[in-house]
Amino acid sequence: MSNAAARKATKVEFRKAAPQIVEAGVKSWITRGGNFAVVVTEVEAGAVLKRIGDPEEHMVIVPPDGPTLSITAGGASVEAKADSLTIVPPGGSTITARSKGLFARIHSKASRDIMALASNAAAYSDEAPELAPPELWPAPRDGHKLRHYPLGPYFKADGDRIQPRLFRSTNMMVNLFAPFKTRRETTSLSPHWHDDFEQCSLTLRGRWVHHMRYNWGPDLASWIPDDHEEMETPSLVIIPATVVHTSRDVGEGDAALYDIFCPPRMDFALKKGFVLNEDEYPMPDAPADDAVKTGGSLLAWQKPA
C-alpha cells in the first residue's frame, strides 16, 4: 500500500459556500486540485463570461438540467445545450448564457488567475509535489478548435447502471457518467486508490457519499479518520493521491457524477475505444507497464501475498 496521504480531501457543497466571483448575472465557486481548478457557475440569461489568453484548453460541462450557452473561441461558435461537453481551445473565449442555470468549467493549473482565486488555494501552497507533473499530451490531429459533444447519444436506456463516457484533451480527462436512475448496491462498491494523481468527483444531481480512507503513516497523531459524510448537490470532492475511495448515490431520482483527472489518465487512454474522442487526439509515447501508475483495488491489496 502507498504512503500516507499528503493532504486531506477538499469538499464543497456550493449552496452552503460563498462564491469567489459575483458579477452581473454570474456567481462562480472555484475549487482547485494540484493540477486543475473546477469553476461551478450559476448564470442568469444574458450573462457574459470572457477569458483572455488562456494558455491551454479548458472544458465546459452543461448538465442535463443546465442552461443553453453560446460559446465562441478560435473564430467559431457552438450552442452548448443541456447534457453536453465542450472543449475550448487555447486563447480568448466568450460564453453567453441564453438561459439561466448551472454549469461547470475545468481549467488546468496553467490558468494561474483562476487557481489563485480558489477557495482552497492555501491547501496547495506547496504545489502538490506528490503528484505526477501535468505534462501536455500531443496536440489534436486537426489543430486546436472548439469541440462540442452532445452526451445524449452515448446513453443506453437499457444498458448497465454504470455507463462511462470518457473524453480527453491535451491536458485533462473527464468521465461524464450517464445519469444514475437506480441506487448503487452496497455489495458492489469499488474501493481503490491512485498512487500519483488526484480525482475530482463533481456531483450536480442527487445526494452522495464519497467514502474515503486515509492511509496510516508512522505518526499516530497525523492519522485522519475515515470519512463517510453525506453531501448535497451541487458539490464536489477532490480526493488526494493514495486515499482509498468509492462513491455511492443515496438520494431519490436521477443522480449525476463527473470524474475529473488532470493530466489525462494513461491507463484509460490505453484501452482502445474507451475514450470516445480518442481519434481526435494522438497518444503520447506509450510508457513501460511499470510507469503507468494508477493505484489499485482495495480488495486486491487486502489479499495475502
C-alpha positions in Angstrom: 0.0 0.0 0.0 1.2 3.5 -0.7 2.3 6.0 1.9 0.1 8.3 4.0 -1.8 11.0 2.1 -0.1 14.4 1.8 -3.3 16.3 2.4 -6.9 16.0 3.3 -9.7 15.9 0.7 -11.4 19.2 -0.2 -15.2 19.0 0.0 -17.5 21.8 -1.1 -21.3 22.0 -1.1 -21.9 25.0 -3.3 -25.3 26.2 -1.9 -23.6 26.4 1.6 -20.5 28.2 0.5 -19.8 31.8 -0.6 -18.9 32.2 -4.3 -15.5 33.5 -5.3 -16.8 35.6 -8.1 -20.0 37.7 -8.1 -20.7 39.8 -11.2 -23.8 40.8 -13.2 -25.8 37.7 -13.6 -22.9 35.4 -12.5 -21.9 33.6 -9.4 -18.9 31.3 -9.6 -17.4 28.9 -7.0 -13.8 28.0 -7.6 -12.1 24.9 -6.1 -8.6 23.7 -7.1 -6.7 20.5 -7.0 -2.9 20.2 -7.5 -3.1 20.4 -11.3 -6.5 21.9 -12.1 -9.4 24.0 -10.9 -13.2 23.5 -11.2 -15.4 26.5 -11.7 -19.1 25.9 -10.9 -21.1 28.9 -12.3 -24.7 29.9 -11.8 -25.8 32.3 -14.6 -28.9 34.4 -15.5 -30.0 34.7 -19.1 -27.8 37.2 -20.9 -24.8 36.9 -18.7 -21.4 37.0 -20.4 -18.2 35.4 -19.3 -14.9 36.3 -21.1 -11.5 34.7 -20.9 -8.4 36.3 -22.5 -5.3 34.4 -23.4 -5.9 31.0 -21.8 -2.6 29.1 -22.4 -4.3 25.7 -22.6 -7.5 24.0 -23.5 -10.4 24.0 -21.0 -13.7 22.2 -20.8 -17.3 23.3 -20.3 -19.8 20.8 -18.8 -23.5 21.6 -19.1 -25.6 19.1 -17.0 -28.9 17.6 -18.1 -30.9 20.5 -16.5 -28.3 23.2 -17.3 -28.6 26.4 -19.4 -28.0 26.9 -23.1 -24.7 28.6 -23.7 -23.3 30.2 -26.7 -19.5 29.6 -26.7 -17.2 31.4 -29.1 -13.5 30.7 -29.5 -10.9 30.4 -32.3 -13.2 32.1 -34.8 -16.0 29.6 -34.3 -19.2 29.3 -32.2 -21.3 26.5 -30.8 -24.6 26.4 -29.0 -23.9 24.2 -25.9 -27.2 22.9 -24.7 -28.1 20.8 -21.7 -26.2 17.5 -21.3 -23.1 18.4 -23.3 -19.4 18.8 -23.1 -17.3 21.4 -25.0 -13.5 21.6 -25.3 -12.4 25.2 -25.7 -9.1 25.8 -27.5 -6.3 28.0 -26.0 -6.6 31.7 -26.4 -9.6 34.0 -25.8 -13.2 32.8 -25.4 -16.7 34.1 -24.6 -19.6 32.3 -23.1 -23.0 34.0 -23.3 -25.9 32.4 -21.3 -29.1 32.1 -23.4 -31.0 30.8 -20.3 -30.4 30.6 -16.6 -28.9 27.6 -14.9 -25.8 25.9 -13.5 -22.7 24.7 -15.4 -19.1 23.8 -14.8 -15.7 24.7 -16.3 -12.4 22.9 -15.8 -9.1 24.8 -16.2 -5.6 23.4 -15.9 -3.1 25.0 -13.5 -1.7 27.0 -16.4 -4.7 29.4 -15.8 -2.9 30.9 -12.8 -5.5 33.6 -12.2 -8.3 31.0 -11.6 -6.0 28.9 -9.5 -5.3 31.9 -7.2 -9.0 32.6 -6.7 -9.8 29.0 -5.5 -11.5 28.8 -2.1 -8.9 26.2 -1.0 -5.8 27.8 -2.6 -3.9 27.7 0.7 -4.2 23.9 0.8 -2.0 23.8 -2.3 0.6 26.4 -1.3 3.3 23.6 -1.8 2.1 23.0 -5.4 1.4 19.3 -4.6 4.8 17.7 -5.2 3.3 14.2 -4.6 1.5 14.3 -8.0 2.7 13.4 -11.4 3.6 16.6 -13.4 0.9 18.0 -15.6 2.7 17.5 -18.9 0.8 18.3 -22.0 -0.1 15.4 -24.4 0.2 15.8 -28.2 -1.9 18.5 -29.9 -5.0 17.4 -31.7 -4.6 16.0 -35.2 -6.6 18.8 -36.8 -5.3 21.6 -34.6 -6.9 23.3 -31.7 -10.5 24.3 -32.2 -13.9 24.2 -30.4 -15.0 20.6 -30.0 -18.6 20.1 -28.9 -20.1 16.7 -27.8 -23.9 16.3 -27.0 -23.9 13.5 -24.5 -27.4 12.1 -25.1 -26.4 9.8 -28.0 -23.9 8.0 -25.6 -26.7 7.0 -23.1 -28.2 3.5 -23.4 -31.6 3.4 -21.7 -31.4 -0.4 -21.3 -27.7 -0.5 -20.6 -25.8 -1.2 -17.4 -26.3 1.1 -14.4 -22.7 2.5 -14.7 -22.1 3.9 -18.2 -18.8 5.6 -18.6 -18.5 8.4 -21.1 -14.8 9.4 -21.3 -13.4 12.4 -23.2 -9.9 13.9 -23.1 -7.9 16.8 -24.3 -4.2 17.6 -24.3 -4.3 18.4 -20.6 -7.2 16.6 -18.9 -9.7 13.8 -19.0 -13.4 13.7 -17.8 -15.7 10.7 -17.2 -19.2 12.1 -17.6 -21.3 9.1 -16.3 -24.7 8.8 -17.8 -27.4 9.7 -15.2 -27.8 7.1 -12.5 -31.5 6.2 -12.2 -31.1 3.4 -9.6 -29.1 3.3 -6.5 -25.8 1.5 -6.2 -25.9 -1.7 -4.2 -23.8 -1.7 -1.0 -22.5 -5.1 -2.0 -20.9 -3.8 -5.3 -18.8 -0.8 -4.3 -15.3 -0.4 -5.8 -12.8 0.9 -3.2 -9.5 1.8 -4.9 -6.7 4.5 -4.8 -4.4 6.4 -7.2 -0.7 6.5 -6.5 0.3 9.8 -8.0 -2.8 11.7 -9.2 -5.9 13.2 -7.7 -9.5 12.5 -8.6 -12.2 15.2 -8.5 -15.7 13.9 -8.3 -18.2 16.6 -9.3 -21.8 15.8 -8.4 -24.6 18.0 -9.8 -27.8 16.0 -9.0 -28.8 13.7 -6.2 -27.2 13.0 -2.8 -23.8 11.3 -2.5 -21.5 9.7 0.0 -17.8 9.7 -1.0 -16.3 7.0 1.2 -12.6 7.8 1.9 -10.0 6.0 4.0 -6.6 7.7 4.6 -3.5 5.5 4.8 -1.7 5.3 8.1 1.8 6.8 8.4 4.2 6.1 11.3 2.9 9.1 13.3 -0.3 8.3 15.2 -1.0 12.0 15.8 -1.3 12.5 12.0 -3.9 9.8 11.3 -7.1 11.0 9.7 -10.4 9.2 10.5 -12.4 7.5 7.8 -14.9 9.8 6.0 -18.4 8.8 5.2 -20.2 12.2 5.1 -23.3 12.5 3.0 -23.2 15.5 0.7 -25.9 17.5 -1.0 -25.6 18.6 -4.6 -24.2 20.6 -6.4 -21.0 19.7 -4.7 -17.5 18.3 -5.3 -14.8 16.4 -3.5 -11.1 16.4 -4.5 -9.6 13.1 -3.4 -5.9 13.2 -2.8 -3.4 10.7 -4.2 -3.2 7.4 -2.1 -6.6 7.9 -0.4 -8.8 4.8 -0.7 -12.2 5.9 -2.1 -15.5 4.9 -3.6 -18.7 6.8 -4.2 -22.4 5.9 -3.6 -25.6 7.8 -4.6 -28.1 7.7 -1.8 -30.9 10.2 -2.8 -34.1 9.9 -4.8 -34.4 10.3 -8.6 -31.6 10.8 -11.0 -28.0 11.3 -9.8 -25.2 12.9 -11.8 -21.4 12.3 -11.3 -18.5 13.6 -13.3 -14.9 12.4 -12.5 -12.1 14.8 -13.5 -8.4 13.9 -14.0 -5.5 16.3 -14.9 -3.4 15.3 -16.8 -5.2 12.5 -18.7 -5.1 9.0 -17.3 -2.8 6.8 -19.3 -4.4 3.6 -18.1 -7.8 4.7 -19.5 -6.3 6.1 -22.7 -4.5 2.8 -23.4 -7.9 1.0 -23.6 -8.8 1.2 -27.2 -12.3 2.6 -27.7 -12.7 3.6 -24.0 -12.1 7.3 -24.6 -14.8 8.4 -27.0 -12.9 11.2 -28.8 -9.6 9.3 -28.9 -9.4 9.6 -32.7 -9.0 13.4 -32.4 -6.0 13.4 -30.1 -2.8 11.5 -30.7 -1.4 9.4 -27.8 2.0 10.3 -26.3 4.7 7.6 -26.5 3.4 4.7 -24.5 5.2 4.2 -21.2 6.6 0.9 -19.9 4.0 -1.0 -18.0 5.6 -0.1 -14.7 5.4 3.6 -15.5 1.5 3.6 -15.6 0.8 4.5 -12.0 -2.9 4.1 -11.4 -3.1 2.8 -7.8 -5.2 -0.3 -7.3 -8.1 -2.1 -5.8 -8.5 -2.3 -2.1 -9.8 -5.8 -2.4 -6.6 -6.8 -4.3 -4.5 -5.0 -1.6 -6.2 -7.0 1.1 -5.3 -10.3 -0.4 -2.4 -12.1 1.2 0.9 -12.0 -0.7 
